[in-house]
């Protein structure tokens, strides 16, 4: 059966975080602090999901920025803190995104933005990246009071889309997200944005690629 709905993770998968690198370099004198901060953000969102602590992705992002500043002995000014966090709403799309989404649309697929960010933030992100016309639907996990990879989040989006979960496919560059989707009964496709090895103990998606054009071609060919 053809799967006509493809879900996309947003941060890093669709949007490029690299514009934040110079800001982290300026504030922390180390660009490597950027991936550390984002990893800590993802870690804390997972912990809050598991332990049912109600929070928001934006709030956790600020908390983890403060945490890193203390760890590194950096005095984080309110202006620098705001500058970094505001930039999160103005991330550019990866160069391969628009053409890939267009190809999916031309082949009869609907595309869904699906993020841990709040609905307000993800809507801003997509608009600022010039992608509003490329997604058919935009969903945030905030309505679930949890975050991916909590299984209930993937089941929730299937209910919102009124489709069987096994007929949906998530595209993500995070192995924990594709693993979460697969564990919940969804299908998945992995795009390697970082060259980091896929976690060997996680469920492996059947489709993988190093760029979105190739991944979309594999998705279309597989359906």
Protein Blocks (a to p, Z undefined) as FASTA:
>chain_A
ZZfbdcddfehmlpccklmmmmmmmmnopaklmmmmmmmmmmmmmmmmmnopacdfklmm
mmmmmmmmmmnopacdfklmmmmmmmmmmcccdfklmmmmmmmmmnopacddddfbdfkl
mmmmmmmnopmmmpfbdcdfklnopacfbfklmmmmmmmnopafklpccddfbfklmmmm
mmnopacddddfkopacdfkbccdfbdcfbfklmmmmmmmmZZ
